[in-house]
Amino acid sequence: MNLNNNNKIASYSTYIIGWIFLLALTSVTIILSGMDLGKYSLFITLTLAIIQCVIIINTFMKVKFSELIFKVFILISCISLIVILFTSF
C-alpha cells in the first residue's frame, strides 16, 4: 500500500465541465426517449448511460487518479455488467 498522500485535487472548472456534459447527455436522453427509434432505442440509451457513468467515475469519484487495483475492479464489474445485459436480451 502506498503511504504517500498523493491526493490529486481537480479544479472547479473540471467539475463544472463534467456537470455540463452530464446535463447535456441527460437532455439528449430525455429528448430521445420521446422518439421512436425502433430496435436501436435500447442500444442508444444504454450507450448514453455508459458515457454518463464514465464521466461520473472519472470526474467525481476520482478513479482516474486511483491505484491500478481499483481500475481493474471497475473494469471487471463493467465487463460483468455487459455480459449480463447481452445475455438477458
FIFILO-254951 format. One record per residue: x, y, z of N, C-alpha, C in turn. Coordinates in nm, 2 decimals. Each point is the difference from the previous one (the first is absolute). Layout:
# FIFILO-254951
<r><n_X>X</n_X><n_Y>Y</n_Y><n_Z>Z</n_Z><ca_X>X</ca_X><ca_Y>Y</ca_Y><ca_Z>Z</ca_Z><c_X>X</c_X><c_Y>Y</c_Y><c_Z>Z</c_Z></r>
...
# end
This chain:
# FIFILO-254951
<r><n_X>0.08</n_X><n_Y>-0.12</n_Y><n_Z>0.00</n_Z><ca_X>-0.08</ca_X><ca_Y>0.12</ca_Y><ca_Z>0.00</ca_Z><c_X>0.09</c_X><c_Y>0.12</c_Y><c_Z>0.00</c_Z></r>
<r><n_X>-0.04</n_X><n_Y>0.10</n_Y><n_Z>-0.08</n_Z><ca_X>0.07</ca_X><ca_Y>0.12</ca_Y><ca_Z>-0.01</ca_Z><c_X>-0.03</c_X><c_Y>0.10</c_Y><c_Z>0.12</c_Z></r>
<r><n_X>0.11</n_X><n_Y>0.03</n_Y><n_Z>0.08</n_Z><ca_X>-0.02</ca_X><ca_Y>0.08</ca_Y><ca_Z>0.12</ca_Z><c_X>0.01</c_X><c_Y>0.15</c_Y><c_Z>-0.04</c_Z></r>
<r><n_X>0.04</n_X><n_Y>0.04</n_Y><n_Z>-0.12</n_Z><ca_X>0.01</ca_X><ca_Y>0.14</ca_Y><ca_Z>-0.03</ca_Z><c_X>-0.14</c_X><c_Y>0.05</c_Y><c_Z>-0.03</c_Z></r>
<r><n_X>-0.02</n_X><n_Y>0.12</n_Y><n_Z>0.04</n_Z><ca_X>-0.14</ca_X><ca_Y>0.06</ca_Y><ca_Z>-0.01</ca_Z><c_X>0.01</c_X><c_Y>0.08</c_Y><c_Z>-0.13</c_Z></r>
<r><n_X>-0.03</n_X><n_Y>-0.06</n_Y><n_Z>-0.11</n_Z><ca_X>0.01</ca_X><ca_Y>0.06</ca_Y><ca_Z>-0.13</ca_Z><c_X>-0.15</c_X><c_Y>0.03</c_Y><c_Z>-0.05</c_Z></r>
<r><n_X>-0.07</n_X><n_Y>0.08</n_Y><n_Z>0.08</n_Z><ca_X>-0.14</ca_X><ca_Y>0.03</ca_Y><ca_Z>-0.04</ca_Z><c_X>0.01</c_X><c_Y>0.10</c_Y><c_Z>-0.11</c_Z></r>
<r><n_X>-0.06</n_X><n_Y>-0.03</n_Y><n_Z>-0.11</n_Z><ca_X>-0.01</ca_X><ca_Y>0.10</ca_Y><ca_Z>-0.11</ca_Z><c_X>-0.13</c_X><c_Y>0.08</c_Y><c_Z>0.02</c_Z></r>
<r><n_X>0.00</n_X><n_Y>0.12</n_Y><n_Z>-0.02</n_Z><ca_X>-0.11</ca_X><ca_Y>0.09</ca_Y><ca_Z>0.02</ca_Z><c_X>-0.04</c_X><c_Y>0.06</c_Y><c_Z>-0.13</c_Z></r>
<r><n_X>-0.12</n_X><n_Y>-0.03</n_Y><n_Z>-0.05</n_Z><ca_X>-0.04</ca_X><ca_Y>0.06</ca_Y><ca_Z>-0.13</ca_Z><c_X>-0.05</c_X><c_Y>0.14</c_Y><c_Z>0.02</c_Z></r>
<r><n_X>0.01</n_X><n_Y>0.08</n_Y><n_Z>-0.10</n_Z><ca_X>-0.04</ca_X><ca_Y>0.14</ca_Y><ca_Z>0.01</ca_Z><c_X>-0.16</c_X><c_Y>0.00</c_Y><c_Z>-0.01</c_Z></r>
<r><n_X>-0.05</n_X><n_Y>0.12</n_Y><n_Z>0.03</n_Z><ca_X>-0.14</ca_X><ca_Y>0.02</ca_Y><ca_Z>-0.01</ca_Z><c_X>-0.05</c_X><c_Y>-0.01</c_Y><c_Z>-0.14</c_Z></r>
<r><n_X>0.08</n_X><n_Y>0.04</n_Y><n_Z>-0.09</n_Z><ca_X>-0.04</ca_X><ca_Y>0.00</ca_Y><ca_Z>-0.14</ca_Z><c_X>-0.02</c_X><c_Y>-0.15</c_Y><c_Z>-0.05</c_Z></r>
<r><n_X>0.08</n_X><n_Y>-0.09</n_Y><n_Z>0.05</n_Z><ca_X>-0.02</ca_X><ca_Y>-0.14</ca_Y><ca_Z>-0.03</ca_Z><c_X>-0.13</c_X><c_Y>-0.05</c_Y><c_Z>0.04</c_Z></r>
<r><n_X>-0.04</n_X><n_Y>0.04</n_Y><n_Z>0.12</n_Z><ca_X>-0.13</ca_X><ca_Y>-0.05</ca_Y><ca_Z>0.05</ca_Z><c_X>-0.12</c_X><c_Y>0.07</c_Y><c_Z>-0.08</c_Z></r>
<r><n_X>0.02</n_X><n_Y>0.12</n_Y><n_Z>-0.03</n_Z><ca_X>-0.11</ca_X><ca_Y>0.08</ca_Y><ca_Z>-0.07</ca_Z><c_X>-0.01</c_X><c_Y>-0.06</c_Y><c_Z>-0.14</c_Z></r>
<r><n_X>0.11</n_X><n_Y>-0.03</n_Y><n_Z>-0.07</n_Z><ca_X>-0.01</ca_X><ca_Y>-0.05</ca_Y><ca_Z>-0.13</ca_Z><c_X>-0.06</c_X><c_Y>-0.14</c_Y><c_Z>0.00</c_Z></r>
<r><n_X>0.04</n_X><n_Y>-0.08</n_Y><n_Z>0.10</n_Z><ca_X>-0.06</ca_X><ca_Y>-0.14</ca_Y><ca_Z>0.01</ca_Z><c_X>-0.15</c_X><c_Y>0.01</c_Y><c_Z>0.03</c_Z></r>
<r><n_X>-0.04</n_X><n_Y>0.10</n_Y><n_Z>0.08</n_Z><ca_X>-0.14</ca_X><ca_Y>0.02</ca_Y><ca_Z>0.03</ca_Z><c_X>-0.08</c_X><c_Y>0.04</c_Y><c_Z>-0.12</c_Z></r>
<r><n_X>0.06</n_X><n_Y>0.09</n_Y><n_Z>-0.08</n_Z><ca_X>-0.07</ca_X><ca_Y>0.05</ca_Y><ca_Z>-0.12</ca_Z><c_X>-0.01</c_X><c_Y>-0.12</c_Y><c_Z>-0.10</c_Z></r>
<r><n_X>0.10</n_X><n_Y>-0.08</n_Y><n_Z>-0.02</n_Z><ca_X>-0.01</ca_X><ca_Y>-0.11</ca_Y><ca_Z>-0.08</ca_Z><c_X>-0.11</c_X><c_Y>-0.10</c_Y><c_Z>0.04</c_Z></r>
<r><n_X>-0.01</n_X><n_Y>-0.02</n_Y><n_Z>0.14</n_Z><ca_X>-0.10</ca_X><ca_Y>-0.09</ca_Y><ca_Z>0.05</ca_Z><c_X>-0.14</c_X><c_Y>0.06</c_Y><c_Z>-0.03</c_Z></r>
<r><n_X>-0.02</n_X><n_Y>0.13</n_Y><n_Z>0.02</n_Z><ca_X>-0.13</ca_X><ca_Y>0.06</ca_Y><ca_Z>-0.03</ca_Z><c_X>-0.03</c_X><c_Y>-0.01</c_Y><c_Z>-0.15</c_Z></r>
<r><n_X>0.10</n_X><n_Y>0.02</n_Y><n_Z>-0.08</n_Z><ca_X>-0.03</ca_X><ca_Y>-0.01</ca_Y><ca_Z>-0.15</ca_Z><c_X>-0.04</c_X><c_Y>-0.15</c_Y><c_Z>-0.04</c_Z></r>
<r><n_X>0.07</n_X><n_Y>-0.10</n_Y><n_Z>0.06</n_Z><ca_X>-0.03</ca_X><ca_Y>-0.13</ca_Y><ca_Z>-0.03</ca_Z><c_X>-0.13</c_X><c_Y>-0.05</c_Y><c_Z>0.05</c_Z></r>
<r><n_X>-0.04</n_X><n_Y>0.06</n_Y><n_Z>0.12</n_Z><ca_X>-0.13</ca_X><ca_Y>-0.03</ca_Y><ca_Z>0.06</ca_Z><c_X>-0.11</c_X><c_Y>0.06</c_Y><c_Z>-0.09</c_Z></r>
<r><n_X>0.02</n_X><n_Y>0.12</n_Y><n_Z>-0.05</n_Z><ca_X>-0.09</ca_X><ca_Y>0.07</ca_Y><ca_Z>-0.09</ca_Z><c_X>-0.02</c_X><c_Y>-0.08</c_Y><c_Z>-0.13</c_Z></r>
<r><n_X>0.11</n_X><n_Y>-0.05</n_Y><n_Z>-0.06</n_Z><ca_X>-0.01</ca_X><ca_Y>-0.08</ca_Y><ca_Z>-0.12</ca_Z><c_X>-0.07</c_X><c_Y>-0.13</c_Y><c_Z>0.03</c_Z></r>
<r><n_X>0.02</n_X><n_Y>-0.06</n_Y><n_Z>0.12</n_Z><ca_X>-0.07</ca_X><ca_Y>-0.13</ca_Y><ca_Z>0.03</ca_Z><c_X>-0.15</c_X><c_Y>0.03</c_Y><c_Z>0.01</c_Z></r>
<r><n_X>-0.04</n_X><n_Y>0.11</n_Y><n_Z>0.06</n_Z><ca_X>-0.14</ca_X><ca_Y>0.03</ca_Y><ca_Z>0.02</ca_Z><c_X>-0.06</c_X><c_Y>0.03</c_Y><c_Z>-0.14</c_Z></r>
<r><n_X>0.07</n_X><n_Y>0.07</n_Y><n_Z>-0.08</n_Z><ca_X>-0.06</ca_X><ca_Y>0.03</ca_Y><ca_Z>-0.14</ca_Z><c_X>-0.01</c_X><c_Y>-0.13</c_Y><c_Z>-0.08</c_Z></r>
<r><n_X>0.10</n_X><n_Y>-0.09</n_Y><n_Z>0.01</n_Z><ca_X>-0.01</ca_X><ca_Y>-0.12</ca_Y><ca_Z>-0.08</ca_Z><c_X>-0.10</c_X><c_Y>-0.10</c_Y><c_Z>0.06</c_Z></r>
<r><n_X>-0.04</n_X><n_Y>0.02</n_Y><n_Z>0.13</n_Z><ca_X>-0.10</ca_X><ca_Y>-0.09</ca_Y><ca_Z>0.05</ca_Z><c_X>-0.14</c_X><c_Y>0.02</c_Y><c_Z>-0.06</c_Z></r>
<r><n_X>-0.02</n_X><n_Y>0.12</n_Y><n_Z>-0.05</n_Z><ca_X>-0.13</ca_X><ca_Y>0.03</ca_Y><ca_Z>-0.06</ca_Z><c_X>0.00</c_X><c_Y>-0.04</c_Y><c_Z>-0.15</c_Z></r>
<r><n_X>0.11</n_X><n_Y>-0.04</n_Y><n_Z>-0.05</n_Z><ca_X>0.00</ca_X><ca_Y>-0.04</ca_Y><ca_Z>-0.15</ca_Z><c_X>-0.01</c_X><c_Y>-0.15</c_Y><c_Z>-0.01</c_Z></r>
<r><n_X>-0.05</n_X><n_Y>-0.04</n_Y><n_Z>-0.11</n_Z><ca_X>-0.01</ca_X><ca_Y>-0.15</ca_Y><ca_Z>-0.03</ca_Z><c_X>0.12</c_X><c_Y>-0.03</c_Y><c_Z>-0.08</c_Z></r>
<r><n_X>0.10</n_X><n_Y>-0.07</n_Y><n_Z>0.06</n_Z><ca_X>0.12</ca_X><ca_Y>-0.03</ca_Y><ca_Z>-0.07</ca_Z><c_X>0.01</c_X><c_Y>-0.15</c_Y><c_Z>-0.04</c_Z></r>
<r><n_X>-0.11</n_X><n_Y>-0.07</n_Y><n_Z>0.03</n_Z><ca_X>-0.01</ca_X><ca_Y>-0.14</ca_Y><ca_Z>-0.04</ca_Z><c_X>0.09</c_X><c_Y>-0.09</c_Y><c_Z>0.09</c_Z></r>
<r><n_X>0.07</n_X><n_Y>-0.09</n_Y><n_Z>-0.07</n_Z><ca_X>0.08</ca_X><ca_Y>-0.09</ca_Y><ca_Z>0.08</ca_Z><c_X>0.13</c_X><c_Y>0.06</c_Y><c_Z>0.05</c_Z></r>
<r><n_X>0.03</n_X><n_Y>0.13</n_Y><n_Z>-0.04</n_Z><ca_X>0.13</ca_X><ca_Y>0.06</ca_Y><ca_Z>0.04</ca_Z><c_X>-0.03</c_X><c_Y>0.08</c_Y><c_Z>0.13</c_Z></r>
<r><n_X>-0.12</n_X><n_Y>0.01</n_Y><n_Z>0.05</n_Z><ca_X>-0.03</ca_X><ca_Y>0.08</ca_Y><ca_Z>0.11</ca_Z><c_X>0.08</c_X><c_Y>-0.04</c_Y><c_Z>0.13</c_Z></r>
<r><n_X>0.00</n_X><n_Y>-0.13</n_Y><n_Z>0.03</n_Z><ca_X>0.07</ca_X><ca_Y>-0.05</ca_Y><ca_Z>0.11</ca_Z><c_X>0.15</c_X><c_Y>0.02</c_Y><c_Z>-0.01</c_Z></r>
<r><n_X>0.05</n_X><n_Y>-0.03</n_Y><n_Z>-0.12</n_Z><ca_X>0.15</ca_X><ca_Y>0.02</ca_Y><ca_Z>-0.02</ca_Z><c_X>0.04</c_X><c_Y>0.14</c_Y><c_Z>0.02</c_Z></r>
<r><n_X>-0.08</n_X><n_Y>0.10</n_Y><n_Z>-0.05</n_Z><ca_X>0.04</ca_X><ca_Y>0.14</ca_Y><ca_Z>0.01</ca_Z><c_X>-0.01</c_X><c_Y>0.05</c_Y><c_Z>0.15</c_Z></r>
<r><n_X>-0.10</n_X><n_Y>-0.04</n_Y><n_Z>0.07</n_Z><ca_X>-0.02</ca_X><ca_Y>0.04</ca_Y><ca_Z>0.13</ca_Z><c_X>0.11</c_X><c_Y>-0.06</c_Y><c_Z>0.10</c_Z></r>
<r><n_X>0.03</n_X><n_Y>-0.13</n_Y><n_Z>-0.03</n_Z><ca_X>0.10</ca_X><ca_Y>-0.06</ca_Y><ca_Z>0.08</ca_Z><c_X>0.14</c_X><c_Y>0.06</c_Y><c_Z>-0.03</c_Z></r>
<r><n_X>0.03</n_X><n_Y>0.04</n_Y><n_Z>-0.12</n_Z><ca_X>0.12</ca_X><ca_Y>0.06</ca_Y><ca_Z>-0.04</ca_Z><c_X>0.02</c_X><c_Y>0.14</c_Y><c_Z>0.07</c_Z></r>
<r><n_X>-0.11</n_X><n_Y>0.07</n_Y><n_Z>0.00</n_Z><ca_X>0.00</ca_X><ca_Y>0.13</ca_Y><ca_Z>0.07</ca_Z><c_X>0.02</c_X><c_Y>-0.02</c_Y><c_Z>0.15</c_Z></r>
<r><n_X>-0.06</n_X><n_Y>-0.10</n_Y><n_Z>0.06</n_Z><ca_X>0.01</ca_X><ca_Y>-0.02</ca_Y><ca_Z>0.14</ca_Z><c_X>0.15</c_X><c_Y>-0.05</c_Y><c_Z>0.03</c_Z></r>
<r><n_X>0.06</n_X><n_Y>-0.07</n_Y><n_Z>-0.08</n_Z><ca_X>0.14</ca_X><ca_Y>-0.04</ca_Y><ca_Z>0.02</ca_Z><c_X>0.09</c_X><c_Y>0.12</c_Y><c_Z>-0.01</c_Z></r>
<r><n_X>-0.02</n_X><n_Y>0.09</n_Y><n_Z>-0.09</n_Z><ca_X>0.08</ca_X><ca_Y>0.12</ca_Y><ca_Z>-0.01</ca_Z><c_X>-0.02</c_X><c_Y>0.08</c_Y><c_Z>0.12</c_Z></r>
<r><n_X>-0.12</n_X><n_Y>0.01</n_Y><n_Z>0.05</n_Z><ca_X>-0.02</ca_X><ca_Y>0.08</ca_Y><ca_Z>0.13</ca_Z><c_X>0.07</c_X><c_Y>-0.07</c_Y><c_Z>0.12</c_Z></r>
<r><n_X>0.00</n_X><n_Y>-0.13</n_Y><n_Z>0.00</n_Z><ca_X>0.07</ca_X><ca_Y>-0.07</ca_Y><ca_Z>0.11</ca_Z><c_X>0.15</c_X><c_Y>0.02</c_Y><c_Z>-0.01</c_Z></r>
<r><n_X>0.05</n_X><n_Y>0.00</n_Y><n_Z>-0.12</n_Z><ca_X>0.15</ca_X><ca_Y>0.03</ca_Y><ca_Z>-0.01</ca_Z><c_X>0.03</c_X><c_Y>0.14</c_Y><c_Z>0.05</c_Z></r>
<r><n_X>-0.08</n_X><n_Y>0.10</n_Y><n_Z>-0.04</n_Z><ca_X>0.02</ca_X><ca_Y>0.14</ca_Y><ca_Z>0.05</ca_Z><c_X>0.00</c_X><c_Y>0.00</c_Y><c_Z>0.15</c_Z></r>
<r><n_X>-0.10</n_X><n_Y>-0.06</n_Y><n_Z>0.06</n_Z><ca_X>-0.02</ca_X><ca_Y>0.00</ca_Y><ca_Z>0.14</ca_Z><c_X>0.12</c_X><c_Y>-0.07</c_Y><c_Z>0.07</c_Z></r>
<r><n_X>0.04</n_X><n_Y>-0.11</n_Y><n_Z>-0.05</n_Z><ca_X>0.11</ca_X><ca_Y>-0.08</ca_Y><ca_Z>0.06</ca_Z><c_X>0.13</c_X><c_Y>0.08</c_Y><c_Z>-0.01</c_Z></r>
<r><n_X>0.03</n_X><n_Y>0.05</n_Y><n_Z>-0.11</n_Z><ca_X>0.13</ca_X><ca_Y>0.07</ca_Y><ca_Z>-0.02</ca_Z><c_X>0.00</c_X><c_Y>0.14</c_Y><c_Z>0.07</c_Z></r>
<r><n_X>-0.11</n_X><n_Y>0.07</n_Y><n_Z>-0.01</n_Z><ca_X>0.01</ca_X><ca_Y>0.14</ca_Y><ca_Z>0.05</ca_Z><c_X>-0.03</c_X><c_Y>0.01</c_Y><c_Z>0.15</c_Z></r>
<r><n_X>-0.11</n_X><n_Y>-0.06</n_Y><n_Z>0.04</n_Z><ca_X>-0.05</ca_X><ca_Y>0.02</ca_Y><ca_Z>0.14</ca_Z><c_X>0.05</c_X><c_Y>-0.10</c_Y><c_Z>0.10</c_Z></r>
<r><n_X>0.03</n_X><n_Y>-0.12</n_Y><n_Z>-0.05</n_Z><ca_X>0.05</ca_X><ca_Y>-0.11</ca_Y><ca_Z>0.09</ca_Z><c_X>0.15</c_X><c_Y>0.00</c_Y><c_Z>0.00</c_Z></r>
<r><n_X>0.06</n_X><n_Y>0.07</n_Y><n_Z>-0.09</n_Z><ca_X>0.15</ca_X><ca_Y>0.01</ca_Y><ca_Z>-0.01</ca_Z><c_X>0.07</c_X><c_Y>-0.13</c_Y><c_Z>-0.02</c_Z></r>
<r><n_X>-0.06</n_X><n_Y>-0.09</n_Y><n_Z>-0.07</n_Z><ca_X>0.06</ca_X><ca_Y>-0.13</ca_Y><ca_Z>-0.03</ca_Z><c_X>0.12</c_X><c_Y>0.02</c_Y><c_Z>-0.09</c_Z></r>
<r><n_X>-0.01</n_X><n_Y>0.10</n_Y><n_Z>-0.08</n_Z><ca_X>0.11</ca_X><ca_Y>0.03</ca_Y><ca_Z>-0.09</ca_Z><c_X>0.14</c_X><c_Y>0.01</c_Y><c_Z>0.07</c_Z></r>
<r><n_X>-0.01</n_X><n_Y>0.05</n_Y><n_Z>0.13</n_Z><ca_X>0.12</ca_X><ca_Y>0.02</ca_Y><ca_Z>0.07</ca_Z><c_X>0.03</c_X><c_Y>-0.12</c_Y><c_Z>0.10</c_Z></r>
<r><n_X>-0.08</n_X><n_Y>-0.10</n_Y><n_Z>0.00</n_Z><ca_X>0.01</ca_X><ca_Y>-0.11</ca_Y><ca_Z>0.10</ca_Z><c_X>0.10</c_X><c_Y>-0.10</c_Y><c_Z>-0.04</c_Z></r>
<r><n_X>0.02</n_X><n_Y>-0.09</n_Y><n_Z>0.08</n_Z><ca_X>0.10</ca_X><ca_Y>-0.11</ca_Y><ca_Z>-0.02</ca_Z><c_X>-0.06</c_X><c_Y>-0.10</c_Y><c_Z>-0.11</c_Z></r>
<r><n_X>0.09</n_X><n_Y>-0.08</n_Y><n_Z>-0.05</n_Z><ca_X>-0.03</ca_X><ca_Y>-0.09</ca_Y><ca_Z>-0.11</ca_Z><c_X>-0.11</c_X><c_Y>-0.10</c_Y><c_Z>0.04</c_Z></r>
<r><n_X>0.01</n_X><n_Y>-0.05</n_Y><n_Z>0.13</n_Z><ca_X>-0.09</ca_X><ca_Y>-0.10</ca_Y><ca_Z>0.04</ca_Z><c_X>-0.15</c_X><c_Y>0.05</c_Y><c_Z>0.00</c_Z></r>
<r><n_X>-0.02</n_X><n_Y>0.12</n_Y><n_Z>0.03</n_Z><ca_X>-0.14</ca_X><ca_Y>0.05</ca_Y><ca_Z>-0.01</ca_Z><c_X>-0.05</c_X><c_Y>0.01</c_Y><c_Z>-0.14</c_Z></r>
<r><n_X>0.09</n_X><n_Y>0.04</n_Y><n_Z>-0.09</n_Z><ca_X>-0.04</ca_X><ca_Y>0.00</ca_Y><ca_Z>-0.14</ca_Z><c_X>-0.03</c_X><c_Y>-0.14</c_Y><c_Z>-0.06</c_Z></r>
<r><n_X>0.08</n_X><n_Y>-0.10</n_Y><n_Z>0.05</n_Z><ca_X>-0.03</ca_X><ca_Y>-0.14</ca_Y><ca_Z>-0.04</ca_Z><c_X>-0.13</c_X><c_Y>-0.05</c_Y><c_Z>0.05</c_Z></r>
<r><n_X>-0.04</n_X><n_Y>0.04</n_Y><n_Z>0.12</n_Z><ca_X>-0.13</ca_X><ca_Y>-0.05</ca_Y><ca_Z>0.06</ca_Z><c_X>-0.11</c_X><c_Y>0.07</c_Y><c_Z>-0.07</c_Z></r>
<r><n_X>0.01</n_X><n_Y>0.13</n_Y><n_Z>-0.04</n_Z><ca_X>-0.10</ca_X><ca_Y>0.07</ca_Y><ca_Z>-0.08</ca_Z><c_X>-0.01</c_X><c_Y>-0.07</c_Y><c_Z>-0.13</c_Z></r>
<r><n_X>0.11</n_X><n_Y>-0.03</n_Y><n_Z>-0.07</n_Z><ca_X>-0.01</ca_X><ca_Y>-0.06</ca_Y><ca_Z>-0.13</ca_Z><c_X>-0.07</c_X><c_Y>-0.14</c_Y><c_Z>0.01</c_Z></r>
<r><n_X>0.04</n_X><n_Y>-0.08</n_Y><n_Z>0.10</n_Z><ca_X>-0.07</ca_X><ca_Y>-0.13</ca_Y><ca_Z>0.01</ca_Z><c_X>-0.15</c_X><c_Y>0.02</c_Y><c_Z>0.03</c_Z></r>
<r><n_X>-0.04</n_X><n_Y>0.09</n_Y><n_Z>0.08</n_Z><ca_X>-0.14</ca_X><ca_Y>0.02</ca_Y><ca_Z>0.02</ca_Z><c_X>-0.07</c_X><c_Y>0.05</c_Y><c_Z>-0.12</c_Z></r>
<r><n_X>0.06</n_X><n_Y>0.09</n_Y><n_Z>-0.08</n_Z><ca_X>-0.06</ca_X><ca_Y>0.04</ca_Y><ca_Z>-0.13</ca_Z><c_X>-0.01</c_X><c_Y>-0.11</c_Y><c_Z>-0.10</c_Z></r>
<r><n_X>0.10</n_X><n_Y>-0.09</n_Y><n_Z>-0.01</n_Z><ca_X>-0.01</ca_X><ca_Y>-0.11</ca_Y><ca_Z>-0.09</ca_Z><c_X>-0.11</c_X><c_Y>-0.10</c_Y><c_Z>0.05</c_Z></r>
<r><n_X>-0.01</n_X><n_Y>-0.02</n_Y><n_Z>0.13</n_Z><ca_X>-0.11</ca_X><ca_Y>-0.08</ca_Y><ca_Z>0.05</ca_Z><c_X>-0.14</c_X><c_Y>0.05</c_Y><c_Z>-0.03</c_Z></r>
<r><n_X>-0.01</n_X><n_Y>0.13</n_Y><n_Z>0.01</n_Z><ca_X>-0.13</ca_X><ca_Y>0.07</ca_Y><ca_Z>-0.03</ca_Z><c_X>-0.03</c_X><c_Y>-0.02</c_Y><c_Z>-0.15</c_Z></r>
<r><n_X>0.10</n_X><n_Y>0.02</n_Y><n_Z>-0.08</n_Z><ca_X>-0.03</ca_X><ca_Y>-0.01</ca_Y><ca_Z>-0.15</ca_Z><c_X>-0.04</c_X><c_Y>-0.15</c_Y><c_Z>-0.03</c_Z></r>
<r><n_X>0.07</n_X><n_Y>-0.09</n_Y><n_Z>0.06</n_Z><ca_X>-0.04</ca_X><ca_Y>-0.14</ca_Y><ca_Z>-0.03</ca_Z><c_X>-0.14</c_X><c_Y>-0.03</c_Y><c_Z>0.05</c_Z></r>
<r><n_X>-0.04</n_X><n_Y>0.05</n_Y><n_Z>0.11</n_Z><ca_X>-0.13</ca_X><ca_Y>-0.02</ca_Y><ca_Z>0.05</ca_Z><c_X>-0.11</c_X><c_Y>0.06</c_Y><c_Z>-0.09</c_Z></r>
<r><n_X>0.03</n_X><n_Y>0.12</n_Y><n_Z>-0.04</n_Z><ca_X>-0.09</ca_X><ca_Y>0.07</ca_Y><ca_Z>-0.09</ca_Z><c_X>-0.02</c_X><c_Y>-0.07</c_Y><c_Z>-0.13</c_Z></r>
<r><n_X>0.11</n_X><n_Y>-0.04</n_Y><n_Z>-0.06</n_Z><ca_X>-0.01</ca_X><ca_Y>-0.07</ca_Y><ca_Z>-0.13</ca_Z><c_X>-0.06</c_X><c_Y>-0.14</c_Y><c_Z>0.00</c_Z></r>
<r><n_X>0.02</n_X><n_Y>-0.07</n_Y><n_Z>0.12</n_Z><ca_X>-0.06</ca_X><ca_Y>-0.13</ca_Y><ca_Z>0.00</ca_Z><c_X>-0.15</c_X><c_Y>0.00</c_Y><c_Z>0.04</c_Z></r>
<r><n_X>-0.04</n_X><n_Y>0.12</n_Y><n_Z>0.05</n_Z><ca_X>-0.15</ca_X><ca_Y>0.00</ca_Y><ca_Z>0.04</ca_Z><c_X>-0.08</c_X><c_Y>0.06</c_Y><c_Z>-0.11</c_Z></r>
<r><n_X>0.05</n_X><n_Y>0.05</n_Y><n_Z>-0.11</n_Z><ca_X>-0.08</ca_X><ca_Y>0.05</ca_Y><ca_Z>-0.10</ca_Z><c_X>0.01</c_X><c_Y>-0.08</c_Y><c_Z>-0.12</c_Z></r>
# end
